[in-house]
């Protein structure tokens, strides 16, 4: 049993959307295929993944260092104890050979994307959905058939005013979502409050609305928005500070009573340990949003969860970044708080299976083996071309 090839291609998103920090006009993502010699249904098993959205394609690191390390390793060193499947933790260790501590972003996205594709292959070899495989290894209790799912939107776009925002929210409510997240910080405070109040009238109150500042506020704006948003008792205020400004985040936890959410722009277990320690995040209400494919993958994420558990954090407080099938599998498999969705936002990389359905804010899980990209036609067409 061995890996026969690992292939990567960069795909442009071609999006005109923007948040308060940047636009997506140049954004790309890496699509990865891990080819094996294991046969299923008369064809070799292939694991697929992509590096979520919001970070550019990372093929150079894959081609220059990570893929050669895997391909040069003795095949038996990448297998589990039974020898009947691959061991993702061994792939992670193999890729991290001769890597200097720190500097996580330079490699964490590339490592995590390949590792996620390995998990897809592992689950396909077991002929199980990835969420079921993860549940067996990392969770207890009863495997869920559906998980909470909120929808992200409210982007700034040319010609998009409050009427268009209202149309968007009504469409999402009609699709079965009950909680919405919209952008703030890309307009004036007064304009953002007008957008916020229009959204609140439709979703039914603060517990059903979150806002995302995309880490652009300095102290003055962060405090101004926190004070203005406080009366609305929102589901959460996301990324109100630079990702590494733990001092300002700690200050906000002392003045803003409603939940804060952050973590999607941190890429290691140590980063998250520093975030909750020095940012003084509150385990009884705040939300952590690590992006798993962008932060070394599932094995390292399991270690991050162990660290958080030792500090009193519950899995219900984790809402990973990334509205895609990879994140959905992790949320279901680990029993996390919920998954986000970005329908019609990032082209072929947005959303879930073509037959996915949301009802009462819950998304039904697929029983397709692996991550299930085979049920996402347009994306799978691109992935299949690599095999």
N, C-alpha and C positions, 0 to 999 in steps of 0.2 A: 504494500500500500504506500503510495507516494504522491506528491504533488508533481504534475508534469509541466506546468507552466503557470505563471502569474502575469496577467496583462492589465494595462491601464490606459485609459484615454481621457482627455480633458474635454468637457462639453460646456459650451457657454449657456448661461441662463436666458440671456436676451430679455431682460426685464427693465421696465421704465419706472418701477416703484422706488420709493425712497423712504427712509425713516429720518429721525432727527440727526443721525450721524453721517450717513452716506447713501448714495444710490447704488443700484445693482446693475448698472449698464455694462460694467466690465466683468461681472462676477462669472466665475467658472467653477466646475466641480469635477472631481476625479471619479470615474466609474472603474471598478476593479472586478476582474474575473479570476478566481482561483480554480484551475483545472486539476482534476485528480484522475487516477487510473481506476477508481472504483466505478463499477458498472451498476446502473439501475434502469430498468426498463429498456435495456439494450443500448443505453447511451452512458458516457462517462458523467459522473456527478460533477457539477460546477457550482462553486459558491460565488455569490455576487454581493456587492455593496457599493455605496458611494459616500462621499465625505460630507453628508448633510449639506446645509446651505449656510452661507455667511462667511465662509473661509474659502479662499481660492484653491483651485486644483493643486495637488501636491505630488505630481508624478515624478519630478526630478529626484526627490528623496527616495521614492519607491524604487526607481530604476537604478540609481547610483549606489544605494546601500542596502535597502531592506529586502528587495526581491533577491539580489544575489546571495545574501546571507541564508535565506530560506532554501534556495535552490542548491547551494553548496553543502547544506547540512546533510548528514547521513539520514535517510528516510526514517529509519527506526527511532531516531531521537525525537521525532515530532509526533509519535503515536502515544495513545493512552496506555495504561497498564495492561489492558487486555490485548492490545495490538490490533484491535478491530475497528478503531476510529482514530481520528486526529485529536490532538490535545491542544486546544487554543492557548493554554498557559505556556506551553513549550514554544509555540510560535512567537508569543510575546517576548519570552526570554531570548529566543534566537535573534529577533529583530533588534533587541536592545543591547546586543554585544558591542563593546567598544564605544558606547555612547556616554558622553560626559554628563554628570548630574546637572539638573537645571536646564534652562533653555527649552522648555517643553513644547512651545508652539511650533518650533522649527521641525519637530518630528512627530508630535503626538497625533496630529490629524492623519498623517500618512500611515503610522503604525496602527491606529485605531480602525482605519478603513479596511486595511488588509485583514486585521484580526476579525472584524465583523464578517467579512466574506468567508473566512475559515469557519466561523460559527454557522453560516448558512449551509456550507458543505456538511458539517458535522450533523446538523439536524436532518438534512436530506438523507444522509447515510443511515440514520436511525429511522427514517421515514416518519418523522414527527414534525409538527410546527415548532419553530424555534421557541416560541413562548412556553410550550410544554416541556421542552428540553431544559430550559432555564429554570422553570418551576421545580422540576425534579432535582436539580442540582443546588438551587440556592434558596428555596422557599419551603414553607410548611402550610398545612391547612388544605383548602380546597382550591383547585385551579379555576380561575374565573373564566367565564365564557364571553364576558364583555367588560369594558373598563370605561371610567369617566373620560370624556374628551371635550375640551373647550376649543373654540375656534379663534385664531389670530387674524386680525385684519385692521381696518381703519388706517390704511397706509395713506401717506401723502402722495398725490399723483396730479399731473396737469389736469385742470378742469374739474377736480373732485372737491365739491363743497359739501355742506351739510345734507342737502337732498340726496346726493349720491351716497353719502355715508349711511343715511337712513335706508336707502334701497338695499345696500349691501347687508346691513344688519337684518332687515326683514327677510332677505333671501336665506341667510344662515339660520335664522329661527325656523323658517319653513323646512329646512333640511334636517331639523331635529336637534340642533345645538341649543343649549340653554345658557351658556356662559360665553361671553365675547371679550376679546382683548383688542384695544385700539392704541394707536400711537399717540404720544404727546411729546412736546419739546421741539417739534419742527415748525411750530407756529408761535404766535404770541400766547401768553397765558390766557388772556381774555378769549381769544379765538379757540384755544384748546378747551376751555371750560364750556364754551358754547357747543362744541362737538361732543364733549362729555355728557352734557345735560340732554342733548338730543338722543344719545345712545341710551342713557338711563331710562328715558321715557319708554323706550321700546323693550329693553331687556327685563325691566321690572325691579330695578333697584341695585344698589351697590354690590351686594353679594354675587351678582351675575355679571359684573363688569370689572375687568382689570385694565390697567394702562401700562404702557411700556415707553420709557424715556430713552432706551438704547444707549445708556451710559454717557450721555453728553453734558449733564448738568455740572456746573461749578457750584461752589457752596451757596452763592447767592440765589441762583435759580433753583437749586435743590430745595432750599428752605422755603422759597416762595411757593413752589409747587406743592411741597408737603403741607404747608399751612393751608393752601387753597383747597387741596384735595381731602384734607382730614374730615370735613363734615359729611362727605359722601360715603364713608365707610366702605371703600371699594374692596373687591376680592383681593387685589394686591396692587402695589406700585412697583413696577419692575425696573431694575437697573437705573436707579436715580443718581448714581455716581459712576466715576471711572471704575472699572472692575478691580483695580488695585488700591483704590483710595479707601482703605479700611477705616481710617480715622473719621472721614466724613460719614461713612456708612454707620459707624458706631454712634456718631452724633445724631443721626436721623432716628436710630432705634430708640433714643431717649426722648424724641419729640413727636414722632409719628406713631400713633397707637395701632393703626391698622397694619396688616401684613406687608412686608417688603419681600421682593423676589429678586434673586440674582444667582450668578454662578455659571452662566452659559459661556462666558468668555474667560474661564479659568480651565486649565488643562491637565491638572495632576491632583493626586490625593493630597499632597502637601499644600497646594494652592487652596483647596477646599478647607483643610484643617486651619490654615491661617485666616481664611475668610470667616469661619464661624467663631474663631477665637478672638481675633483682633477687630473684626467687624461687629462683634457682640450681637450676632444674630440670635433671635429668640426662637428656641425650638418649639415653643408652644403655639406659634403662629406664622413665622416666616417660611418662605418657600425657597428650595434649592433647585437649580435648573441646569445641571451639567449636561453637556451634549456628548453622548457616549462615543459615537464614532470619531469625534474630534478630540477625545481625551483618553487615548490609548485603548479604547474598546471595552468589552464586557468584563474581561477578567480583572482589569484594573478598577473598573467601576465597582465590582463586588468588594474589592479591598477598601475603596472609598466608603462604601456603605458600612463596612465593619468599623471603620474609624468613627463614622458619624454615630453609629449605634452606641459605641462606648462613651460618647459625649451626650447621650440622651435624646438623639434625634430618631424620629419614627419614619418608616418608609412612606407613610401617608403625606409627609412634608416634601417629597421629591416629585417634581414635575419636569422631566427632562426636556431640554430644548430639542426641537426637530419634529416637525409634523410629517412623519414618514413611517413606513412599515418597520424599519429597524427600531425606532424608538417605541413604537407600539408593542413590538415583541418584548422589549425589555421591561416596559411598564407592566405588561400582563405577567411576564415570567417572574419578576421580582415582587409583584404586588405593591406597586408604587401608587402615589396619589392620583395621577392621571396623565393623559397625553394631550399634546396640542395638535391642531390640524391647521393646514394652510391651503385649502382648496383654491384652485385657479390662481395661484400666486407665483410659483416657481416652475412653471411649465411642466415638463414630464416628471420632475422631481417632487412635485406637490402631491399631497394626499396619500391615499391608501389603495387597496384593491379596487378595481373598477366596479365590483359588485358590493363594496362596503356600504353599510347603512348605519346611520346614527339615529337614535330615538331617545327622547328624554335625556339628552346629554350623555348617552352611553353609546359606544361603538362596539358592534359585534365582531368577534374574532374569527378569522378564517382558519380552516383546518388544512390548508395547503402545507406540504412539507417545507421546512426551511423558513426563511423570512417571508416568502410568498410573492416575490417580485413577478413570478409567472402570471399572477392575476392582475398585474398593472401593465396593460398591453403596450403602451407607447414607450415606457421606460424599459420594459423587458426586451423590446425590439433592439434597443441600443445595447443593452447588456449582452444579449445573445450573439450579437455580431462579434464580440470579443472572443467567443468560444470557438 
